Amino acid sequence: MKIDNDFIAEVEKELNSKIQNLEDIYRFLSISIEHNKTELVQQLAFDGKYIEGLLRIIRNRDNDFDEDYFERIKKELTGKLEGIRNNIESLIENESEFLQNIFRKKYLEISPDVLQNLTSLCTDLARVKELLNTFGRK
């Protein structure tokens, strides 16, 4: 499905009560449409879904990882999180300094709170990815 104002309406209809960072998702979608950067939101959604899967593997205490596999997963997770941070930065680069500062403090600085915010955003982006996939098949 194409990311446009109709898709934003679908996000509101389908995901309103299912995601924690609804206002930020709306803002990212709107910015992407306004600046013709919808590919960044699609990449954010893909990476969010991927990160959600990696975190599920790491959190599953029943998994018996060998050290090499665990290190590979941690490296992939770190790389994908850095990719999300870079894409958010690219997405907001033309926005007001005020808005940039809000998103940088919430998602881009290095701190435990930011990591928690970023993983929460990834969960929400995974829902957006699922919605893109659902409507892409219609």
Secondary structure, DSSP 8 states (H G I E B T S, - for coil): ---SHHHHHHHHHHHTTT-S-HHHHHHHHHHHHHTT-HHHHHHHHHHHHHHHHHHHHHH-TT----HHHHHHHHHHHHHHHHHHHHHHHHHHTTS-HHHHHHHIIIIIS-SHHHHHHHHHHHHHHHHHHHHHHHHH--
